[in-house]
Structures are given as C-alpha cells and as structure tokens.
Amino acid sequence: MAKAKPAWSYETAIAEVEQIVQQLESGELPLAEVLEQFQQASQRLQQCDRFLRDKQAELDLLIESLDEPSVPPQ
C-alpha cells in the first residue's frame, strides 16, 4: 500500500525555509547545493505567500458578510 502524501502545512514549509537558511548561512555547502537550496526555499516561500493570500481573501469575505445588514424574513 502506497503511503499518502502528508497534507501541506504552512508551519512545516516555514520550518523548511528556516533550516535551508541555516544551511546557507553555514557557508559549508558547495555552490551547486547553495543554488538548489535557494531555489527550494524560494518555492516554499511562494507556496506560503499563496496560502496567506488565499486565507486573507477568505477572511475578507467573512468580514464582508458580517458587515452586511441582515434582511428580516417576510
């Protein structure tokens, strides 16, 4: 039986980026690895940005629905 891919998590993605930054700051990686790690961090940050934008849009819709006057039933 194939393992199910774990659900994407904002917190996990941020932790991965933090780990990559630590590796990059260590100065011990070869250049090719630095470029690969940088690309991975960039992809994770783009995913996080999309996630936050989507959640902000959801919150904006919820807030708008709270601001709408309720119409009494007829």
N, CA, C and O of each residue as an XYZ file, in Angstrom:
296
protein
N       0.836     -1.177      0.000
C       0.000      0.000      0.000
C       0.887      1.249      0.000
O       1.812      1.354      0.805
N       0.606      2.186     -0.895
C       1.401      3.405     -1.002
C       1.063      4.348      0.136
O      -0.089      4.467      0.552
N       2.097      5.016      0.627
C       1.882      5.993      1.691
C       1.216      7.226      1.106
O       1.561      7.672      0.012
N       0.258      7.773      1.845
C      -0.396      9.000      1.417
C       0.552     10.168      1.664
O       1.237     10.231      2.685
N       0.574     11.082      0.713
C       1.410     12.269      0.865
C       0.810     13.131      1.971
O      -0.384     13.429      1.943
N       1.632     13.538      2.953
C       1.096     14.353      4.035
C       0.571     15.684      3.501
O       1.088     16.229      2.526
N      -0.451     16.184      4.152
C      -1.038     17.452      3.733
C      -0.013     18.572      3.887
O       0.816     18.545      4.796
N      -0.078     19.543      3.000
C       0.827     20.672      3.056
C       0.527     21.479      4.310
O      -0.632     21.640      4.692
N       1.558     21.976      4.936
C       1.412     22.745      6.162
C       2.269     24.006      6.072
O       3.449     23.948      5.728
N       1.661     25.132      6.385
C       2.379     26.409      6.399
C       3.544     26.344      7.379
O       4.657     26.767      7.068
N       3.275     25.813      8.553
C       4.295     25.743      9.594
C       5.476     24.869      9.166
O       6.631     25.205      9.427
N       5.179     23.751      8.510
C       6.240     22.863      8.029
C       7.071     23.555      6.948
O       8.297     23.444      6.932
N       6.403     24.257      6.060
C       7.116     24.960      4.984
C       8.031     26.030      5.554
O       9.163     26.181      5.095
N       7.562     26.773      6.543
C       8.393     27.808      7.166
C       9.587     27.168      7.873
O      10.700     27.689      7.805
N       9.361     26.050      8.546
C      10.462     25.344      9.223
C      11.506     24.887      8.205
O      12.705     24.956      8.474
N      11.054     24.421      7.037
C      11.985     24.009      5.984
C      12.816     25.196      5.498
O      14.021     25.070      5.283
N      12.169     26.340      5.328
C      12.887     27.532      4.883
C      13.919     27.940      5.933
O      15.050     28.286      5.593
N      13.531     27.901      7.203
C      14.470     28.254      8.274
C      15.680     27.315      8.277
O      16.812     27.750      8.485
N      15.430     26.036      8.046
C      16.525     25.065      8.006
C      17.453     25.356      6.817
O      18.676     25.293      6.945
N      16.866     25.669      5.684
C      17.659     25.988      4.497
C      18.508     27.233      4.750
O      19.682     27.273      4.383
N      17.913     28.241      5.374
C      18.661     29.471      5.661
C      19.849     29.163      6.563
O      20.941     29.692      6.352
N      19.648     28.321      7.556
C      20.761     27.941      8.437
C      21.872     27.255      7.654
O      23.054     27.520      7.876
N      21.486     26.369      6.732
C      22.483     25.687      5.913
C      23.240     26.680      5.034
O      24.459     26.589      4.885
N      22.504     27.629      4.454
C      23.132     28.619      3.585
C      24.079     29.513      4.384
O      25.166     29.855      3.919
N      23.653     29.883      5.582
C      24.484     30.755      6.410
C      25.730     30.056      6.933
O      26.702     30.713      7.305
N      25.707     28.729      6.963
C      26.861     27.991      7.468
C      28.079     28.174      6.566
O      29.218     28.084      7.022
N      27.828     28.433      5.283
C      28.924     28.621      4.341
C      29.657     27.339      3.990
O      30.730     27.382      3.388
N      29.092     26.208      4.358
C      29.771     24.931      4.136
C      29.267     24.173      2.902
O      29.803     23.118      2.565
N      28.256     24.695      2.240
C      27.692     23.999      1.081
C      28.440     24.390     -0.188
O      28.860     25.538     -0.334
N      28.607     23.438     -1.107
C      29.173     23.788     -2.411
C      28.182     24.674     -3.181
O      26.982     24.656     -2.906
N      28.681     25.424     -4.117
C      27.860     26.400     -4.842
C      26.626     25.765     -5.470
O      25.535     26.331     -5.385
N      26.774     24.616     -6.090
C      25.626     23.965     -6.731
C      24.531     23.665     -5.705
O      23.344     23.817     -5.993
N      24.933     23.244     -4.523
C      23.975     22.943     -3.454
C      23.327     24.226     -2.931
O      22.142     24.239     -2.598
N      24.107     25.294     -2.862
C      23.572     26.588     -2.431
C      22.450     27.017     -3.379
O      21.380     27.436     -2.937
N      22.701     26.910     -4.667
C      21.700     27.315     -5.654
C      20.449     26.448     -5.563
O      19.333     26.959     -5.655
N      20.625     25.150     -5.384
C      19.486     24.237     -5.257
C      18.669     24.545     -4.000
O      17.439     24.589     -4.045
N      19.360     24.756     -2.889
C      18.678     25.062     -1.631
C      17.947     26.402     -1.712
O      16.834     26.548     -1.208
N      18.590     27.371     -2.352
C      17.964     28.678     -2.525
C      16.676     28.547     -3.337
O      15.662     29.166     -3.013
N      16.727     27.740     -4.389
C      15.547     27.527     -5.224
C      14.430     26.861     -4.415
O      13.269     27.252     -4.531
N      14.765     25.872     -3.606
C      13.760     25.204     -2.774
C      13.134     26.190     -1.789
O      11.916     26.201     -1.608
N      13.960     27.012     -1.158
C      13.443     27.996     -0.215
C      12.514     28.976     -0.918
O      11.467     29.341     -0.383
N      12.891     29.394     -2.100
C      12.063     30.317     -2.877
C      10.708     29.694     -3.205
O       9.680     30.362     -3.104
N      10.699     28.430     -3.591
C       9.445     27.740     -3.893
C       8.560     27.636     -2.655
O       7.352     27.858     -2.732
N       9.160     27.299     -1.515
C       8.387     27.190     -0.265
C       7.789     28.544      0.113
O       6.639     28.623      0.545
N       8.579     29.608     -0.053
C       8.069     30.933      0.286
C       6.937     31.355     -0.649
O       6.000     32.031     -0.222
N       7.017     30.962     -1.913
C       5.922     31.255     -2.841
C       4.663     30.508     -2.436
O       3.566     31.061     -2.509
N       4.807     29.260     -2.009
C       3.660     28.492     -1.530
C       3.043     29.171     -0.303
O       1.823     29.285     -0.192
N       3.891     29.610      0.600
C       3.416     30.287      1.810
C       2.690     31.581      1.452
O       1.654     31.899      2.037
N       3.230     32.321      0.498
C       2.607     33.565      0.073
C       1.221     33.306     -0.516
O       0.270     34.020     -0.200
N       1.103     32.282     -1.374
C      -0.206     31.943     -1.948
C      -1.184     31.542     -0.852
O      -2.343     31.957     -0.866
N      -0.715     30.732      0.102
C      -1.558     30.293      1.204
C      -2.079     31.495      1.999
O      -3.272     31.586      2.290
N      -1.175     32.411      2.346
C      -1.584     33.580      3.123
C      -2.532     34.483      2.348
O      -3.473     35.031      2.922
N      -2.296     34.643      1.058
C      -3.202     35.455      0.230
C      -4.591     34.824      0.159
O      -5.601     35.522      0.250
N      -4.637     33.499     -0.004
C      -5.925     32.796     -0.050
C      -6.674     32.948      1.270
O      -7.876     33.211      1.285
N      -5.954     32.779      2.373
C      -6.593     32.902      3.689
C      -7.045     34.329      3.949
O      -8.090     34.545      4.563
N      -6.267     35.313      3.484
C      -6.677     36.709      3.645
C      -7.951     36.981      2.855
O      -8.837     37.688      3.336
N      -8.054     36.430      1.651
C      -9.259     36.606      0.844
C     -10.458     35.974      1.546
O     -11.547     36.548      1.546
N     -10.269     34.801      2.142
C     -11.350     34.151      2.887
C     -11.789     35.015      4.068
O     -12.985     35.172      4.317
N     -10.834     35.568      4.783
C     -11.164     36.436      5.917
C     -11.896     37.690      5.462
O     -12.849     38.128      6.106
N     -11.451     38.263      4.359
C     -12.118     39.455      3.836
C     -13.579     39.163      3.507
O     -14.455     39.983      3.783
N     -13.846     37.985      2.913
C     -15.225     37.610      2.594
C     -16.052     37.433      3.859
O     -17.207     37.856      3.915
N     -15.468     36.811      4.865
C     -16.175     36.634      6.128
C     -16.495     37.972      6.782
O     -17.594     38.174      7.299
N     -15.536     38.871      6.756
C     -15.753     40.195      7.348
C     -16.836     40.941      6.588
O     -17.684     41.597      7.194
N     -16.813     40.845      5.263
C     -17.847     41.490      4.457
C     -19.224     40.942      4.803
O     -20.188     41.702      4.895
N     -19.324     39.630      4.997
C     -20.616     39.048      5.308
C     -21.102     39.497      6.687
O     -22.309     39.567      6.918
N     -20.192     39.797      7.595
C     -20.591     40.310      8.901
C     -21.058     41.756      8.825
O     -21.907     42.183      9.608
N     -20.508     42.499      7.893
C     -20.856     43.913      7.738
C     -22.175     44.106      7.019
O     -22.771     45.178      7.127
N     -22.659     43.106      6.285
C     -23.903     43.249      5.539
C     -25.078     43.276      6.497
O     -25.156     42.466      7.421
N     -26.000     44.221      6.272
C     -27.166     44.266      7.152
C     -28.031     43.022      6.924
O     -28.212     42.562      5.797
N     -28.547     42.506      8.012
C     -29.405     41.334      7.866
C     -30.782     41.790      7.410
O     -31.300     42.818      7.846
N     -31.348     40.999      6.529
C     -32.670     41.297      5.991
C     -33.680     40.471      6.781
O     -33.574     39.245      6.831
N     -34.665     41.135      7.401
C     -35.652     40.362      8.163
C     -36.524     39.526      7.234
O     -36.862     39.962      6.134
N     -36.889     38.317      7.680
C     -37.754     37.485      6.832
C     -39.132     38.103      6.657
O     -39.646     38.778      7.549
N     -39.714     37.864      5.504
C     -41.035     38.441      5.227
C     -42.106     37.405      5.319
O     -43.280     37.712      5.116
